[in-house]
Amino acid sequence: MQVAALELRPGYLVRYEGRMATVIWWNILRNDRRAFVQMHIKDLQNGRVTELKEHTDSKWRSEEHTSEL
């Protein structure tokens, strides 16, 4: 299912660069002209945490919602 970055929340499973990851932190950044979503995602295969800054309307493939964290 395609989900906008603005709809993601901590605990969601997403695909990032072809790998499964979970959102572990999420925040909205707003300024005068546009909004961004900051998030930290954790790769489930190697445990690497990546910090991202995405447009609110960028689409993510969400697999399902988990209740971790």
Stockholm file with secondary structure:
# STOCKHOLM 1.0

chainA/1-69         MQVAALELRPGYLVRYEGRMATVIWWNILRNDRRAFVQMHIKDLQNGRVTELKEHTDSKWRSEEHTSEL
#=GR chainA/1-69 SS CEEEGGGCCTTEEEEETTEEEEEEEEEEEECSSCEEEEEEEEETTTCCEEEEEEETTCEEEEEEECCCC
#=GC SS_cons        CEEEGGGCCTTEEEEETTEEEEEEEEEEEECSSCEEEEEEEEETTTCCEEEEEEETTCEEEEEEECCCC
//
